[in-house]
Amino acid sequence: LVLFMTTGYGQEGKFSGPLKPMTFSIFEGQGQSQIIFQFKASPLAVTFNLTGETDDIFQIQPDGLLYHSKALDREARAVHTLQVSALDAHGNTVEGPVPITIEVKDINDNRPVFLQPKYEGSVRQNSRPGKPFMYVNATDLDDPTTPNGQLIYQIIMQLPKVNNVMYFQINNKTGAISLTLEGSQELDPLKNPSYNLVVSVKDMGGQNEHSFSDSTYVDIMVKENIWKTPEPVEIEENSTNPYPIKITQVRWNEPGALYSLVDKEKPPKFPFLINQEGDIYVTQPLDREEKDAYVFYAVASDEHGKPLAFPLQIQVKVKDINDNPPTCPSTVTVLEVQENEQIGDSIGTLIAHDMDEENTINSALGYRIVDQTPKVPRDGLFLVQAYSGMFQLAMQSLRKRDTPQYNLTVEVSDKDFKTLCFVQINIIDINDQIPIFEKSDYGNLTLPEDTAIGTVILTIQATDADEPYTGSSKILYRIAQGDSEGRLEIETDPETNTGYVKVKKPLDFEAVGVHNIVFQAENPEPLVLGVQYNASSSATFRLIVTDVNEAPQFSQQLYQAKVREDVAKGTKVGSVTAKDPEGLDISYSLRGDKRGWLKIDPVTGEIFSVASLDREAESLYRVQVVATEVGGSSLSSTVQFHLTLKDVNDNPPRLVKEYTGLFFCYPPKAPGSLIFEATDDDQQSFQGRQFTFSLGNESLQKDWEVSKINGTHASLSTKHTGFEERVYHVPVRINDGGWPPLEGTVSLPVTFCKCVEDRCFQPAGHMPGIPTVGMTVGILLTTILVIGIILAVVFFQIKKNKGQHNVESAQASEVKPLRN
């Protein structure tokens, strides 16, 4: 009998030991005569006995060697319970019996099988995507707790396949078939009443090339959808019919649906309900003026409350009736008319309101004047347009001193209602008087040019004899001459018509030293025909500006320039210009040049590079330029100078990270590939990085191949399987394709190693600095020898000291007196 070591494991990871309860796990399907365990018993035992669920598979030899003589089958029995006893020469039990458990581990030796060779189902058009309408099921006799029994479903064919779009989807774990979003929108029984699917199932989670599979056919009928949005409903407001009143209905495709209504606005009172037959009712009278339309949704749900399909929109329009009288815009509507208004001119408009629906007979309003107070110089001075409400002067022009005010009573009516509104018409004075200055010359005033903006430098005054607090008497001042740059402004007090002259912009002695100002006073209302402004409406003023020393002024608030980062030292990269208002010379200097890249000509303001520039270190370089007066008070001012560095291809490509975990399982069964990524530090172009990849050594081309995936990624592939179990350092050349093109060579360490569960397993070997076994034994023997020598010396010293101590004690006893 030839025995082989079984592939499996015991609970302690050993293959021999004393007789005690144990559990073993063994893969099914292994060949016959496989050793499981070598039991050892007391010297009295001469043989062993095996009982229990042996199934003529498990046997034990007299020396305690437990083995199985046939292949195990987990699907026949997953666990075998055995008992082992140790017997003496007379057949008596010396040890045991002890329980031995054999767990049969599953292997993938069964293919999945669909429960039916063909499935049939149906689905309504416009059903909710993702909601299952049928299932397919398959079984696998392998262990469902292992990948061997993990099944994955997939639709591999749909007929017909319109526009190459899948209308159906399957849950790969449960086999539930549902519609895709496209299927929910596009299925139409009038176009295609039926569809045929081919569905496959794979074990091993579908992730292994050695997995088993099966397939089945699925026939699906498409039914017409009766879950459709009803037509919009129109309900007359304030109806006196008994409530609730049915207004429309919805129906789900199958019986048993639960119906509900949803209003996204969530009003405090929702006047609609739906019963479980799908009939929708209005529960109370509606008021169009409160809400003229309702939009809500009908929902059909299953018994768990999950929607069966998309909600349907219900639209309800409230039909208007004439149930609102006209309303006036205010208690009294005030209009104004000038004294010289022409007959037929428009005075103003009374706009009344009606809450009923616009642009219908219910809200069409008519206007009529029923009374005028006072009736002087006569009645009927005013006319109102019947449907627009516009008032006109019907007879002679009016005079304010005769009658300053008229009150009209206006009847506003719709089809069924009438309302009285009140209109007050005020007669306003016409602008026949011009403003007159209190004096024609406001003299001279001297101010320094740095006078603060907003400072009041002069008060001016004019008067107007027209009616106070009207557009005819209100005065607006403007500067007619002497301030072309708008450095001054005038604000008017609306109560007193006093004008306040203020500094609006900085005064400038160098630009204008003396301003000869002419003020003009005018009304916002135009003067009546025949009246014109004259010299009485103007006045003069002389403003003298004195010089103040000012700091230099730059011609721009920000200076910017662009250069390539590889410009030569000494290249001019920009310039600034400043002027001193007093005409002094200016000296330029830099501030904030933290990298020491720039210098500036102190006289011309030209800026030069003095060191190598680097865009990757700083792409926008900011410094301050200081302009200082030469002489005088040495006043200075600053401005920002921004230098943008344009990229130059000066960085070779490199790996995006350090790749230390690249490996292939040894021995390789087929050529494989690994993916790596490259980058560089230069600015990325609009098209992105466009690297090219190649082997760094042509002699490696028989073993390796580098293939570009995209502009930044490539794959390193093996060309055969004859590699050794070790680390290979593969040089790869990367070219950035720039101008000028730069190239870098990187080394990819690739390990060929034994794999455990798809991971590289490398047993610990000799590492630098760690002694070998021989060296370790030598060191250990030397250490023991040194310890022995030390112990011998110490023992000899102790003996010697003890002898001396005995002699001294004897001598001392001869001279010491005895003590009681």
Secondary structure, DSSP 8 states (H G I E B T S, - for coil): ---EE-SEEESSS-SEEES--EEEEEETT--SSEEEEEEE--TT--EEEEEES-TTTEEE-TT-EEEESS---TTT-SEEEEEEEEE-TTS-EEEEEEEEEEEEE--S----EES-SEEEEEEETT--TT--SEE--EE-SS-TTSGGG--EEEEEEEES-GGG---EEE-TTT-EEEE-HHHHHH--TTT-SEEEEEEEEESGGG--TT--EEEEEEEEEEE---------EEEETT--S-S-EEEEE---SSTT-EEEEE-TT--S---EEE-TTSEEEE-S---TTT-SEEEEEEEEE-TTS-BSS--EEEEEEEE--S----B-SSSEEEEEEETT--TT-EEEE---B--S-TTSTTT--EEEEEEEES--S-S--EEE-TTT-EEEE-SS---TTT-SEEEEEEEEE-SS-EEEEEEEEEEE-------EES-SEEEEEEEETT--TT-EEEEEEEE--S-TTSTTT--EEEEEES-TT--EEEEE-TTT-EEEEEE-S---TTT-SEEEEEEEEE-SS---TT----GGGEEEEEEEEE------EES-SEEEEEEETT--TT-EEEE--EE-TT---EEEEEE--TT--EEE-TTT-EEEE-S---TTT-SEEEEEEEEEESSTT--EEEEEEEEEEE-------EESS----EEEESS-SS--EEEEEEE-SS---TT----EEEES-GGGTTTEEEEE-SSSEEEEEES-S---SSEEEEEEEEE---SS--EEEEEEEEEEEEEETTEEE------TT---HHHHHHHHHHHHHHHHHHHHHHHHHHHHHHHHHHHHHHHHHHHS----
